[in-house]
Amino acid sequence: MKHFGISIIAAIAIASLCSGCLKYEKKANSSTTGTTTIACDNTFENIMAQEIDVFEYQNRDAHVLATYAPQSVVLDSLLSLNTRTVVLPRDITPEEKKFLKSKRRNARSMKIAVDAVALIVNNDNPVEKLTLGEVADIMAGRTTVWTDLQPNAPKGEISVIFDDKGSSLVSYMRDSLLNGAELGPNVYAQGSIPAVFKTVKENVNAIGVLGVSWITTDMGNADLTQEELAREVLSDTIVQGASLSDDIKVLKIYRNDEARAYKPYQQNIFDGTYPMFRQIYLITTGNPGSLASGFYSFVTGNVGQKIILKTGILPARTSIQVVQLGE
């Protein structure tokens, strides 16, 4: 296990994506042909990979080359002009737009999803729910053992597991729960999001922090072919959101002044009862008529939003059918 304080983020050369273009036959660039690059916050990787698969299935002469990296690296790739399209858990600021405009790049951005931040524990851990205050105390290192929360909980020290030291999930917890203060010494980075899941499954004292799309039954779509996935979302049938995985326990969370706790189901994200969520934005400086612009239109359009709906999070621009859940 890598300790959070000394984990090293490998440098990612997003500009090197362009070398991958050479393996494709050169096509004239249009909204549906050619090659473009995208840099995506790695906590949103599993969703964006599905978006690219379906877009390329629809447009056989289009190739979207993706890099997945921590938020700061993704933003730097946009501002350093190494890529024209990025996915971030925040919008770009007026100052960043002004800078891009000074470089003759006009940025467009749109919210594409609302992602819940989920907390997961081992199935053998009896803890079922936490208040936001208890979550903050765990993140800050003020609460260090499970028995401080529940007498019959594991007796070991709590290990908080993130994917990466520079993860946007780290920023979310620090900014939304700790008012910008640093996380405690009980926080670790495992190097990848699947490693967070694996650590929690194997360690009864661990608590993992993930975007909810990583712990839904939609993860089974990884076994679908590109064609199978595309046919499913391109059909006229109603898309159903994914349920949560039972391989681990997803904790219920409630605000300090509320009596009821909620899991990060789509309905609870939709009505705001689940308290830990963040906005996901797609940002592009692609020129009108370019492939970057075409992909932007696809993700923000009906099919792109249906793909997001399938993954268990809330699409920003598609109506959803609310179903009453028993929790």
Residue pairs with C-beta under 8 A, 6 or more apart in sequence:
1 159
1 188
1 190
1 199
2 188
2 189
2 190
2 191
3 188
3 189
4 162
4 165
4 183
4 187
4 188
4 189
5 185
7 164
7 165
7 188
7 189
7 191
9 70
9 73
9 164
9 165
9 166
12 67
12 69
12 73
14 37
14 39
14 67
14 69
14 73
14 77
14 82
14 83
15 77
15 82
17 37
17 65
17 67
17 83
18 37
20 65
21 35
21 63
21 65
24 35
24 63
27 33
27 34
27 35
27 61
28 34
29 35
29 36
29 290
29 291
30 289
30 290
30 291
30 294
31 289
31 290
31 291
31 293
31 294
31 297
32 58
32 59
32 61
32 62
32 291
32 294
33 59
33 61
33 62
33 291
34 61
34 62
34 63
34 290
34 291
35 62
35 63
35 64
35 65
35 291
36 62
36 63
36 64
36 65
36 84
36 85
36 286
36 290
36 291
36 292
36 295
37 64
37 65
37 66
37 67
37 82
37 83
37 84
37 85
38 48
38 52
38 64
38 65
38 66
38 67
38 83
38 85
38 86
38 87
38 292
38 295
39 66
39 67
39 68
39 69
39 73
39 74
39 77
39 78
39 82
39 83
39 85
39 86
39 87
40 48
40 66
40 67
40 68
40 69
40 74
40 86
40 87
41 68
41 69
41 70
41 71
41 74
41 87
41 88
41 89
41 168
41 280
42 68
42 69
42 70
42 163
42 164
42 167
42 193
43 89
43 115
43 163
43 167
43 168
43 169
43 193
43 210
43 211
43 214
44 87
44 89
44 113
44 115
44 211
44 213
44 280
45 68
45 193
46 213
46 214
46 219
46 222
46 311
47 113
47 213
47 307
47 308
47 311
47 313
48 66
48 68
48 87
49 66
50 221
50 229
50 307
50 310
50 311
51 298
51 299
51 304
51 307
52 64
52 66
52 295
53 226
53 229
53 230
54 226
54 229
54 230
54 233
54 234
54 303
54 304
54 307
55 62
55 64
55 295
55 298
55 299
55 304
56 62
56 63
56 64
56 226
57 226
57 227
57 229
57 230
58 230
58 234
58 298
58 303
59 294
62 291
62 294
62 295
64 291
64 295
67 77
67 83
69 77
70 164
70 166
70 167
70 168
71 88
71 89
71 90
71 166
71 167
71 168
71 171
72 166
73 166
74 86
74 87
74 88
75 86
75 88
75 92
75 96
77 83
77 86
78 84
78 86
78 92
78 100
78 283
78 285
79 96
79 99
79 100
81 103
81 105
84 105
84 284
84 285
84 286
84 290
84 292
85 282
85 283
85 284
85 285
85 286
85 292
85 295
85 296
86 282
86 283
86 284
87 112
87 280
87 281
87 282
87 283
88 168
88 280
88 281
88 283
89 115
89 168
89 172
89 278
89 279
89 280
89 281
90 278
90 279
90 281
91 109
91 111
91 279
91 281
91 283
92 100
92 107
92 109
92 281
92 283
96 107
97 107
100 106
100 107
100 285
101 107
105 285
106 285
107 283
107 284
107 285
108 283
108 284
108 285
108 296
109 281
109 282
109 283
109 284
110 281
110 282
110 296
110 300
110 316
110 317
111 279
111 280
111 281
111 316
111 317
112 280
112 281
112 282
112 299
112 300
112 304
112 305
112 308
112 315
112 316
112 317
113 279
113 280
113 308
113 313
113 314
113 315
113 316
114 269
114 277
114 278
114 279
114 280
114 313
114 314
114 316
115 211
115 212
115 213
115 277
115 278
115 279
115 280
115 313
115 314
116 211
116 212
116 264
116 268
116 269
116 274
116 276
116 277
116 313
116 314
117 169
117 172
117 173
117 209
117 210
117 211
117 212
117 264
117 276
117 277
117 278
118 209
118 210
118 211
118 212
118 214
118 215
118 250
118 251
118 264
118 276
119 130
119 135
119 207
119 208
119 209
119 250
119 251
119 253
119 276
120 197
120 200
120 207
120 208
120 210
120 215
120 248
120 249
120 250
120 251
121 127
121 200
121 204
121 206
121 207
121 208
121 248
121 249
121 251
122 200
122 201
122 202
122 203
122 204
122 205
122 206
122 248
122 249
123 246
123 247
123 248
123 249
124 154
124 204
125 146
125 153
125 154
125 204
125 205
125 249
126 150
126 152
126 153
127 146
127 149
127 150
127 153
127 251
128 249
128 251
128 252
128 261
129 251
129 252
129 253
129 254
129 261
130 138
130 149
130 251
130 252
130 253
130 254
130 261
131 253
131 254
131 255
131 256
131 261
132 177
132 253
132 254
132 255
132 256
132 275
132 276
133 256
134 143
134 149
135 177
135 253
135 276
136 177
136 178
137 143
138 158
138 160
138 184
138 186
138 207
139 160
139 173
139 174
139 177
139 178
139 183
139 184
139 187
140 178
140 181
140 183
140 184
141 183
141 184
141 185
141 186
141 187
142 184
143 149
143 158
144 157
144 158
144 184
144 186
145 155
145 156
145 157
145 158
146 153
146 154
146 155
146 156
146 158
146 205
147 153
147 154
147 155
154 204
154 205
156 204
156 205
157 186
157 205
158 186
158 205
158 206
158 207
159 186
159 188
159 199
159 203
159 205
159 206
159 207
160 183
160 184
160 186
160 187
160 188
160 206
160 207
160 209
161 188
161 190
161 196
161 199
161 200
161 206
161 207
161 208
161 209
162 169
162 170
162 187
162 188
162 189
162 190
162 196
162 208
162 209
163 169
163 189
163 190
163 191
163 192
163 193
163 195
163 196
163 210
164 170
164 189
164 191
164 192
165 189
167 189
168 278
169 209
169 210
169 211
170 183
172 276
172 278
173 183
173 209
174 180
174 181
174 182
174 183
176 276
190 196
190 198
190 199
193 210
193 211
193 214
196 208
196 209
196 210
197 208
197 210
197 214
197 215
197 247
197 248
199 206
199 208
200 206
200 207
200 208
200 248
201 247
201 248
207 251
208 248
211 313
212 244
212 264
212 269
212 312
212 313
213 311
213 312
213 313
215 244
215 245
215 248
215 250
215 312
216 242
216 243
216 244
216 245
216 311
216 312
217 242
217 243
217 244
217 245
217 312
218 242
218 310
218 311
218 312
219 245
221 229
221 310
224 232
232 239
232 310
233 239
233 303
233 306
233 307
233 310
234 303
238 321
239 306
239 309
239 310
240 310
241 266
241 309
241 310
241 311
241 312
241 320
242 310
242 311
242 312
243 312
244 250
244 263
244 264
244 265
244 312
250 263
250 264
251 263
252 261
252 262
252 263
252 327
253 261
253 262
253 263
253 264
253 274
253 275
253 276
254 260
254 261
254 262
254 275
255 275
260 273
262 268
262 273
262 274
262 275
262 327
263 274
263 327
264 274
264 276
264 277
265 274
265 325
265 327
266 309
266 312
266 313
266 314
266 320
267 322
267 323
267 324
267 325
268 274
268 325
269 277
269 313
269 314
270 314
270 320
270 322
271 322
279 316
280 313
280 316
282 296
282 299
282 300
284 292
284 293
284 295
284 296
285 292
286 292
286 293
286 295
286 296
287 293
298 304
299 305
300 317
302 318
305 315
305 316
305 317
305 318
306 315
306 318
308 314
308 315
308 316
308 318
309 315
309 318
309 320
314 320
